[in-house]
Amino acid sequence: MKDGTLKECPFCGGKAKLSNRLVVDGTQVKTVYHIYCTKCLATIAEYDTEFGALAAWNQRISADK
């Protein structure tokens, strides 16, 4: 993830897309980020940083346990 690339969807192998939106939090306006699959629409929670969203999406649990 060093270069900020997104892994494929862990559920269907579809293409992932980074999205952001503005949120009003009291008197502050902030940008939040989330990632979703363009094929099956799987998504993750919103994060305060682009890096946080990328890290969460790209995290995988190893099958070797």
C-alpha positions in Angstrom: 0.0 0.0 0.0 3.0 2.3 -0.1 1.8 3.9 -3.3 -1.8 4.2 -2.2 -3.2 1.6 -4.5 -6.3 -0.3 -3.5 -6.6 -4.1 -3.4 -9.4 -5.8 -5.1 -12.6 -6.5 -3.1 -12.1 -9.3 -0.7 -15.6 -10.7 -1.4 -16.0 -10.6 -5.1 -12.7 -9.4 -6.6 -14.3 -6.3 -8.0 -12.6 -2.9 -8.3 -12.5 -0.7 -5.2 -13.1 3.0 -5.3 -12.1 5.7 -2.8 -14.9 8.2 -2.0 -15.1 11.2 0.3 -17.8 13.6 1.5 -18.1 16.7 3.7 -19.6 16.2 7.1 -20.8 18.9 9.5 -19.8 18.1 13.0 -21.1 20.8 15.3 -19.5 24.0 14.0 -16.8 22.2 12.0 -16.9 20.9 8.5 -14.6 18.0 7.8 -13.9 15.5 5.0 -14.4 11.8 5.7 -13.2 9.0 3.5 -14.6 5.5 2.7 -13.9 2.8 0.1 -16.5 0.6 -1.6 -16.5 -2.1 -4.2 -18.0 -1.0 -7.6 -19.3 -4.5 -8.3 -20.9 -5.9 -5.1 -21.0 -2.5 -3.2 -19.2 -3.9 -0.1 -18.0 -0.9 2.0 -16.0 0.1 5.0 -16.7 2.6 7.8 -15.8 6.3 7.2 -12.3 7.5 8.3 -10.9 10.9 9.0 -8.0 10.4 6.7 -7.5 8.9 3.3 -4.6 6.8 4.6 -6.9 5.4 7.4 -9.4 4.3 4.8 -6.8 2.8 2.5 -5.2 0.9 5.4 -8.5 -0.5 6.5 -9.6 -1.6 3.0 -6.3 -3.2 2.2 -6.0 -5.1 5.5 -6.4 -8.9 5.0 -6.5 -11.7 7.4 -4.1 -14.5 6.4 -5.6 -17.9 5.6 -2.6 -19.6 7.3 -3.7 -20.1 10.9 
